[in-house]
């Protein structure tokens, strides 16, 4: 890519945030020129941009016949114009780039009142062959944001000091709030067996929403997970707004109980900016780091770059912590150890378990389901039948009745989810960590187990 002067795509990235429409000039096969506004020019990398393909119009016909064009873009802060000389390469109609552009275009459409009109048909990828700085009198260039790399470093240092999953989750959310000034964030983990994401930690919300679920491909979070790519949106839009998790129930199987077994999603009622970044490790999707704000245009490409770095460290830390915990775990007992049941007094706590989906209710109040529900049921059965209070992660992995999806499933995250749900909704039953790969079940009231 040749450039005029020292201008580069990286130097003019604010031009590609979708704040101001660009002007595109094309030429038909017979030499007839055409000039049109284009709603989206998207930064792909240091050599490529992508333009939104929304309509089969003259511009589209010209590009297919003559694959060269020029695009005039405007810097939203300095009002400087730049002319890009580009060559068409291909059109993508699915995948990470398409979904990133689709999200940004949805925000642009919402901001300009064009919902239902702007619809992305494809992402046209172009090689940038030359960049011209158009002569003029632009405004002074704003001072660059400072401290971003330092914030990433301090966040990394906090995570590196953690020795347990709950510490790691608290560290990353605390760093996002303290160092990056972002008030609303959450971490969601992937349940590989159901291909759904469950909230394991959050900050800044009236209720934690721990345990709430999102379908793969649903909203900003689900799309980021499905495509394994960051998704950023700067304006509230119904196309990408996720109000709450899908309601599911046990009504069909157990008609005599409260059918609502979902947990309310903790997101903002009216978010105007959202950023979802996949948490990956060794090519595997572990979960999603999600941020949102009531302010429009809260997150720039710099925030996205910063959060991608944080999410990468988080994924590596999760995998390393899981591996080190497994290595340090004591051998699984061949038979339940003899332990005295602690004397629990007070009102009896009724715990009901439904095997259809391993949902657990505490005194008719829904607590948890799935693998976490199966874990709690196993612990309580061993407690009531054998008086056991001490357990290890290893024995849970080896217990076929729990149904862990596979060896790569993050059991630590499941235990954190269960622990936090108990703190919020059943204070008389607690899970207390006693060492690497070991924990204690504390039952402060008599319990009555009902297996439905």
Residue pairs with C-beta under 8 A, 6 or more apart in sequence:
1 46
1 47
1 127
1 128
1 129
1 130
1 131
2 129
2 130
3 130
3 131
4 130
4 131
4 132
4 133
5 133
7 82
7 131
7 132
7 133
8 46
8 131
9 43
9 45
9 46
9 47
9 49
9 128
9 131
10 46
12 73
12 75
12 82
12 131
13 43
13 301
14 75
14 76
14 77
14 300
15 41
15 73
15 74
15 75
15 76
15 82
16 41
16 42
16 43
16 49
16 73
16 301
17 76
17 234
17 297
17 300
17 301
18 39
18 40
18 42
18 104
18 105
18 107
18 108
18 234
19 76
19 297
20 73
20 74
20 76
21 37
21 38
21 39
22 37
22 38
22 40
22 41
22 71
22 72
22 73
22 74
23 35
23 36
23 37
23 38
23 71
23 72
24 35
24 36
24 37
24 38
24 51
24 59
24 69
24 70
24 71
24 72
25 33
25 34
25 35
25 69
25 70
25 71
25 72
26 33
26 34
26 36
26 58
26 59
26 62
26 63
26 66
26 69
27 33
27 34
27 62
27 66
27 68
27 69
28 34
28 58
28 61
28 62
28 65
28 66
29 62
29 65
29 66
34 58
34 59
34 62
36 57
36 58
36 59
38 51
38 52
38 59
38 71
39 52
39 54
39 105
39 108
39 118
40 51
40 52
40 101
40 104
40 105
40 108
41 49
41 50
41 51
41 71
41 73
41 84
42 49
42 50
42 51
42 52
42 97
42 100
42 101
42 104
42 123
43 49
43 301
44 50
44 97
44 125
47 127
47 128
48 89
48 125
48 126
48 127
48 128
49 71
49 84
49 86
49 125
49 126
49 128
50 92
50 97
50 101
50 123
50 124
50 125
50 126
51 71
51 123
51 124
51 126
52 101
52 105
52 120
52 123
52 124
53 60
53 91
53 120
53 121
53 122
53 123
53 124
54 105
54 118
54 119
54 120
54 121
55 121
62 69
63 69
63 88
63 124
64 88
67 87
67 88
68 85
68 86
68 87
68 88
69 86
69 88
69 126
70 83
70 84
70 85
70 86
71 83
71 84
71 86
72 81
72 82
72 83
72 84
72 134
73 81
73 82
73 84
74 80
74 81
74 82
75 81
75 82
75 138
77 139
77 141
77 142
78 138
78 139
78 140
78 141
78 142
79 136
79 138
79 139
80 133
80 134
80 136
80 138
80 139
81 133
81 134
81 136
82 131
82 132
82 133
82 134
83 131
83 132
83 134
84 128
84 130
84 131
84 132
85 128
85 129
85 130
85 131
85 132
86 126
86 127
86 128
86 129
87 126
87 127
87 129
88 124
88 125
88 126
89 125
89 126
89 127
90 124
90 125
91 122
91 123
91 124
91 125
92 98
92 122
92 123
92 125
93 121
93 122
93 123
95 227
96 227
96 228
96 229
97 123
97 125
97 229
98 120
98 122
98 123
99 223
99 226
99 227
99 229
99 231
100 229
100 230
100 231
100 232
101 120
101 123
102 120
103 220
103 223
103 231
103 232
103 233
103 240
104 232
104 233
104 234
105 118
105 120
106 118
106 233
106 237
106 239
106 240
107 233
107 234
107 235
107 236
107 237
107 240
108 114
108 118
108 235
109 115
109 116
109 117
109 118
109 237
109 239
110 235
110 236
110 237
110 238
110 239
111 234
111 235
111 296
115 237
115 238
115 239
145 302
148 302
148 306
151 175
151 179
151 180
151 306
152 306
152 309
152 310
154 175
154 179
155 171
155 172
155 175
155 176
155 179
155 180
155 310
155 313
156 310
156 313
158 171
158 172
158 174
158 175
159 168
159 171
159 172
159 175
159 313
159 314
159 317
160 317
161 171
162 168
162 171
162 317
162 321
163 321
163 436
164 321
164 412
164 433
165 318
165 321
165 410
165 412
165 413
165 415
165 416
166 416
166 419
166 420
166 433
168 314
168 317
168 318
168 321
169 187
169 200
169 201
169 416
170 201
172 187
172 289
172 310
172 314
173 185
173 186
173 187
173 201
173 202
173 203
174 203
175 310
176 182
176 185
176 203
176 291
176 310
177 183
177 185
177 203
177 204
180 303
180 306
182 291
182 293
183 203
183 204
183 293
184 203
184 204
184 205
184 267
184 268
184 271
184 291
184 292
184 293
185 202
185 203
185 204
185 289
185 290
185 291
185 292
186 199
186 201
186 202
186 203
186 205
186 209
186 266
186 267
186 290
187 199
187 200
187 201
187 202
187 279
187 287
187 288
187 289
187 290
187 314
188 197
188 198
188 199
188 200
188 214
188 221
188 225
188 287
188 288
188 290
189 197
189 198
189 200
189 286
189 287
189 410
189 413
189 417
190 196
190 197
190 225
190 285
190 286
190 287
190 288
191 197
191 198
191 370
191 371
191 405
192 405
192 406
192 408
192 409
193 371
193 403
193 405
193 409
194 370
195 215
195 216
196 213
196 214
196 215
196 216
197 213
197 214
197 215
197 216
197 221
197 222
197 225
197 287
197 288
198 211
198 212
198 213
198 214
198 417
199 208
199 209
199 210
199 211
199 212
199 213
199 263
199 265
199 266
200 210
200 287
200 413
200 416
200 417
200 420
201 208
201 210
201 416
201 420
202 208
202 209
202 210
202 266
205 266
205 267
205 268
206 266
207 264
207 266
208 266
208 420
208 424
209 263
209 264
209 265
209 266
209 267
210 263
210 417
210 420
210 421
210 424
211 263
211 368
211 372
211 417
211 421
212 244
212 245
212 262
212 263
212 264
212 265
212 266
213 245
213 246
213 262
213 263
214 221
214 222
214 242
214 245
214 265
215 222
215 246
216 222
216 225
216 226
217 223
217 225
217 226
218 242
218 246
219 240
219 241
219 242
220 231
220 233
220 240
220 242
220 274
220 275
220 276
220 290
221 242
221 276
221 288
221 290
222 242
223 231
223 240
223 276
224 230
224 231
224 276
224 277
224 278
224 288
224 290
225 276
225 278
225 285
225 287
225 288
228 278
228 280
228 285
229 278
230 275
230 276
230 277
230 278
230 304
230 307
230 308
231 240
231 274
231 275
231 276
232 274
232 275
232 276
232 299
232 301
232 303
232 304
233 240
233 273
233 274
233 275
234 272
234 273
234 296
234 297
234 298
234 299
235 272
235 273
235 296
235 297
236 270
236 271
236 272
236 296
240 274
241 271
242 265
242 267
243 265
243 267
243 269
244 264
244 265
244 267
245 262
245 263
245 264
245 265
246 262
247 260
247 262
248 261
248 262
249 259
249 260
249 261
249 262
250 257
250 259
250 261
250 354
250 356
250 357
250 359
251 259
253 354
253 356
254 354
254 356
254 452
257 352
257 354
257 361
257 364
258 364
258 366
260 366
261 357
261 359
261 366
261 369
263 366
267 292
268 292
268 293
268 294
270 294
271 292
271 293
271 294
272 293
272 294
272 295
272 296
272 298
273 292
273 293
273 295
273 296
273 297
273 298
273 299
274 290
274 291
274 292
274 293
274 299
275 290
275 291
275 292
275 299
275 303
275 304
275 307
276 288
276 289
276 290
276 291
277 288
277 289
277 290
277 304
277 307
277 308
277 310
277 311
278 285
278 287
278 288
278 289
278 311
279 285
279 286
279 287
279 288
279 289
279 311
279 314
279 315
279 318
280 286
280 311
280 312
280 315
281 315
281 316
281 318
281 319
282 319
284 408
286 315
286 318
286 319
286 410
287 413
289 307
289 310
289 311
289 314
291 299
291 303
291 307
293 299
318 410
318 412
318 413
321 412
322 410
322 411
322 412
324 436
325 393
325 412
325 436
325 437
326 393
326 394
326 397
326 437
328 436
328 437
329 392
329 393
329 394
329 436
329 437
329 438
330 392
330 394
330 437
330 438
331 394
332 392
332 394
332 395
332 398
333 392
333 395
336 382
336 386
336 388
337 388
337 390
338 387
339 386
339 387
339 388
339 389
339 390
340 387
341 383
341 387
341 389
342 389
342 442
342 443
344 443
344 444
344 445
344 446
344 447
345 445
345 446
346 428
346 444
346 445
346 446
347 445
347 446
348 445
348 446
348 447
348 448
349 362
349 363
349 426
349 428
349 429
349 445
349 446
349 447
349 448
350 362
350 363
350 364
350 447
350 448
350 450
351 360
351 361
351 362
351 377
351 380
351 447
351 448
351 449
351 450
352 360
352 361
352 364
352 450
352 451
352 452
353 359
353 360
353 361
353 373
353 377
353 449
353 450
353 451
353 452
354 360
354 361
354 452
355 451
355 452
357 369
357 370
357 373
358 369
358 370
358 371
358 373
358 374
358 377
358 403
359 366
359 368
359 369
359 370
359 373
360 366
360 367
360 368
360 369
360 373
360 376
360 377
361 367
362 425
362 426
362 429
365 425
367 373
367 376
367 421
367 422
367 425
367 426
368 376
368 417
368 418
368 421
371 402
371 403
371 404
371 405
371 409
371 414
372 414
372 415
372 417
372 418
372 421
374 401
374 402
374 403
375 396
375 402
375 414
375 415
375 418
376 418
376 422
377 449
377 451
378 396
378 399
378 401
378 402
379 391
379 431
379 441
380 429
380 441
380 443
380 447
380 449
381 449
382 388
382 391
383 389
383 441
383 443
383 447
384 447
384 449
388 441
389 440
389 441
389 442
389 443
390 434
390 438
390 439
390 440
391 438
391 439
391 440
391 441
392 437
392 438
392 439
393 411
393 412
393 415
393 437
393 438
393 439
394 437
396 402
396 404
396 411
397 404
397 407
397 411
404 411
415 431
415 439
418 431
419 430
419 431
422 429
422 430
422 431
423 430
427 444
428 443
428 444
428 445
429 441
429 442
429 443
429 444
429 445
429 447
430 441
430 442
430 444
431 439
431 440
431 441
431 442
432 439
432 440
432 442
433 439
433 440
434 440
